[in-house]
Amino acid sequence: MKKRVLILISTFIFIFLLSSCLAHTEVRKEDYDILSTAATFSSDKVIGEYGGNIPDDFDGVKFLQLVKEKIPTKYYHALKKYDIELIPMKTYYLLKVYHEKKLILFDYSCTTEADGRILEAPEKYDINNLHLYDECKKLTPKP
């Protein structure tokens, strides 16, 4: 009897520890909403700084440096928490946000909301062809 109780208790402890480890690696809905808002809110700050001339060497590090003092702290921390890749596209940029090397969100800077909230509907997006969701190129005048 004691052996069964000990096995049962050990099993519960193992399951609890395993589930708490999994909970730390997933992205909570509230955090995801803040991250999405932070991405779009930051684009106004970048455009305010550079206008329609995003430098070719503008990257994720420079992006975070620029927005650090210009956006609310909770937005900055939401961005800083994840791996960020920024691709300048002359008059706008594409921001990609990764969690554990997996793309979870993308945003073209010319739109008012995050263009790709991948965690909410992964089947909706072709992450290998993000250009399909680029609304900015429709707004950018051709030379």
N, C-alpha and C positions, 0 to 999 in steps of 0.2 A: 504494500500500500504506500509506504513512504517513497519507494522508488518511483511509482507512478506519479505521485504528487510532485516530486522533484523534476521528473521529465516534463510534466505539464507546465510547471512554473518556468523551467528553462526554455520551453517552446514559446511561451508567452513573451518572455524577455527578449528572445531572439527576434520574434516577429515585431515587437515594439521597436527595437533598435533598427531593424531593417526598414520599417516604414518611416521612422524619423529621418533616416539617411536619405531616403527617396524624397521626402518632403523638402529637404534643403536644396535639392538639385532642380526641382521644377520651378517654373515661374508662376507666381501667384497672380490671379486676375487683377487685383488692385495694383500690384507692382507693374503689370503689363499696361494697364490704362495710364498710369503715371509716365511710364517710358514712352508710350505713344504720344502723349501730350507734350512731353519734353522734346521729342524729336521735331514736332511741328512748331512748337514755340521757339525753339532754337533757330529755325530757319529764318525767322524774322530778324533775329539778331545778326545773323551772318549776312543777310541781304542788306541790312542797315549799315554794316561795316564795308561791304564790298560792292554793293549795288548789283549790277548785272555783269560784273567782271570777277568771277571767282578765280583766284590764282591757280595755275596748273599744279603747284606744289601743296595746295591746301589738302590736308589729310585729317585723319581722326584725331591725332594729337593736337594739331593746330585748332581744330574745331572745338575740342574740349577746353583748350586754353582761352579761346575767344569767348565762349559762352559762360565760362565759370562765374564771372562777376556780373553777368547780364541777365541771368535767369534765376528763378527761385532755387534755393539750395536743394529742395527735394527733387527738382527736375535734374539738376546737375548730378546729384548722387545716383539717380536712376540711370542716367547715361553712363556714368563712370563705372557702374556695377557690371556692365557688359562689355564685350569686345566690339569695337566700332571700326568700321571701314568706311571711308568717305571717298567718293569718286567725283572729282570736279568735272563739270561739263560746260565750261566757258561761262554761261550766264546763270547756271544753276548747278546743283549737285545731287548725287544719289548717296543717301546715308543707309548703310546696312548695319544691322545690329545682330550679334551672334551670342548665343548662350551654349556653352560647351561645344563650340565649333559648329553649331547648327544655326542657320539663318532663322531668326524668329520675327524680324520686322524689317521693312524697308520703307524709305520715304524719299520721294523726289521733292526738292525744296520749294517748288513753285505751287504746290497744292496746300490746301488748308487743313487737311487731315492726313494721317499716315496712309500711304498708298497700299501697303501690304502688311496687314496684321495676320501674319502667317499662322500663329498659334491658334487663332480662332477658327480658321478654315483652311487648313493646309492643302486640301484638294483643290481649292480655288486658284492657287498660284503655281505657275511654272517657274520655279526658282532658278532654272538654268537660262531663262529668257526674260529677265526683268524688264528689258526694253519694251516689252509688250504693254507694260503698265505706265510707261513714261508719257504723262499728259503734258509735260513741259515742252517737249519738242513740237507739239501742236501750237503752243503759245509763242514759241520763239520765232521771230521773223527770219526768213531765209535771206542771205546776202544777195 
